[in-house]
Amino acid sequence: HIACSAAQVLLAVAGLRPDLVILDLDLTDKDGRDTVRRIRSLPGGPAPFVAGLSDAWSAAGAARPREAGCDIHLTKPVDLSLIHI
């Protein structure tokens, strides 16, 4: 499933209860980190594994997605072998 806004992401996660969410942290309508926090606060069971995706990586920048609740921080282009759930 693909969602193109924070609102669509939250509706999809709440309705589908996926095991994995790959979330672009540079959403056009909201800060992706806020969306991760909202995913984590959804009722209804365990939260999915969240892979936060961004354009650039730095040692300092990698902490921000993890602080927001991402299980892993990925950079574009994505090496899918890094995801182990």
C-alpha positions as CSV (number, residue, x, y, z in Angstrom):
1,H,0.0,0.0,0.0
2,I,1.2,3.5,-0.7
3,A,0.2,6.6,1.2
4,C,1.1,10.1,0.0
5,S,0.4,12.2,3.0
6,A,0.7,12.0,6.8
7,A,-3.1,11.6,7.1
8,Q,-3.2,8.8,4.6
9,V,-0.3,7.1,6.4
10,L,-2.1,7.2,9.7
11,L,-5.3,5.9,8.2
12,A,-3.5,3.1,6.5
13,V,-1.5,2.0,9.5
14,A,-4.6,2.2,11.8
15,G,-6.7,0.1,9.3
16,L,-4.2,-2.4,7.9
17,R,-1.9,-2.9,11.0
18,P,1.1,-3.6,8.9
19,D,4.3,-5.2,10.2
20,L,6.5,-2.7,8.4
21,V,6.2,0.9,7.4
22,I,8.8,2.6,5.2
23,L,8.1,6.3,5.8
24,D,9.7,9.1,3.9
25,L,10.5,11.6,6.7
26,D,10.3,14.5,4.2
27,L,6.5,14.4,3.8
28,T,5.0,17.4,2.0
29,D,2.2,18.0,4.5
30,K,3.8,17.2,7.9
31,D,7.1,16.5,9.5
32,G,7.7,12.7,9.1
33,R,9.1,12.5,12.7
34,D,5.7,13.7,14.0
35,T,4.0,11.1,11.9
36,V,6.3,8.4,13.4
37,R,5.3,9.5,16.9
38,R,1.6,9.4,16.0
39,I,2.0,5.9,14.5
40,R,3.6,4.8,17.8
41,S,0.6,6.2,19.8
42,L,-2.1,4.5,17.7
43,P,-4.2,2.1,19.8
44,G,-4.9,-1.5,18.8
45,G,-1.8,-3.6,19.5
46,P,1.9,-3.4,18.8
47,A,3.2,-0.7,16.5
48,P,4.8,-1.7,13.2
49,F,8.6,-1.7,12.5
50,V,9.2,1.8,11.2
51,A,12.0,2.5,8.7
52,G,12.5,6.2,8.4
53,L,13.7,7.3,4.9
54,S,15.5,10.5,4.1
55,D,17.7,12.0,1.3
56,A,20.8,12.6,3.3
57,W,22.6,11.0,6.2
58,S,24.9,12.3,8.9
59,A,25.8,11.0,12.3
60,A,23.9,13.8,13.9
61,G,20.9,13.6,11.6
62,A,20.5,9.8,12.1
63,A,19.7,10.3,15.8
64,R,16.6,12.4,15.0
65,P,14.6,9.6,13.3
66,R,15.5,7.2,16.1
67,E,14.5,9.8,18.8
68,A,11.1,10.1,17.0
69,G,10.6,6.3,17.2
70,C,12.0,4.9,14.0
71,D,13.5,1.5,14.3
72,I,16.0,2.1,11.6
73,H,17.1,5.1,9.5
74,L,17.6,4.6,5.8
75,T,18.9,6.9,3.1
76,K,18.1,7.1,-0.6
77,P,18.8,5.0,-2.5
78,V,17.7,2.3,-0.1
79,D,19.6,-0.9,0.4
80,L,16.7,-3.2,1.4
81,S,19.0,-5.8,2.8
82,L,19.4,-3.5,5.9
83,I,15.9,-4.2,7.0
84,H,15.6,-7.2,9.3
85,I,12.3,-7.7,11.0
